[in-house]
Amino acid sequence: MKTVIHKAETRGYADHGWLKSYHTFSFSSYQNAERMNFGKLRVLNDDLVKPNMGFGTHPHKNMEIISIPLKGALSHKDSMGNKLDIEVGEVQVMSAGTGLSHSEFNDSKTDEVNFLQLWIIPEEMGVQPNYEQRRFDAENQKNELQTVVAPKDKLEGEALPISQQAYIYRSTIDKDKSIDLKIKSGKNGFYIFVVDGEVEIVNNTLVKRDAIGISELEYVKIKSNSNSELIIVEVPMS
């Protein structure tokens, strides 16, 4: 078993005034040769956007981009003609493929938006761009794994498709409860991000915004020391 611990306070940080962004992996002005990726997981940004502010239109190519709002709503517009809001409880995926452009904006006049954005390196370059989003029932993630993203050729339940053999799960775990993770492929690893709470994973205590990457194993138990919320990414390691 191999593990890597990323404590919340070790993340990169950028304050642009209208945007405060925490970078788990190297991104933009934050560059750390030891924090480039975890397998095919390339980016995990924790962004806070001020009211009436946002990201102007910008391009992406050959990347699987997943956005998960934690607070507030984000207005999305893209070159494929999609124009809608992404709200708490929803997940958005974009397969940028051959190329697309989009903007993200906080339309609220009073409240910040907090959202996670993950980038996963695709298994196939130059695919047709694709956009999907879906609301997921929070009851289905209570003390269990809820699959919100899966490979487009191995979709399960209501999961959204991406062009990679990767999965994203959400889970809310009550205090003193536990859940079990079983790897789908020996080529994969788990990256577990604590949105909130406190958990015990392979003899490590992790708290809000801490994360652990685990590879070369088949099974992981997560025990919650308080009511906790997790984002779990299963990705190929090479």
Secondary structure, DSSP 8 states (H G I E B T S, - for coil): -EEEEE-GGGSEEEE-SSEEEEESS-BTTB--TT-S-BTTEEEEEEEEE-TT-EEEEEEE-S-EEEEEEEESEEEEEETTS-EEEEETTEEEEEE-TT-EEEEEE---SS--EEEEEEEE--SSSS---EEEEEE--GGGGBTS-EEEEEETTS--TT-EEESSS-EEEEEEE-TT-EEEEE-S-TTEEEEEEEEESEEEETTEEEETT-EEEEES-SEEEEEESSSEEEEEEEEE--
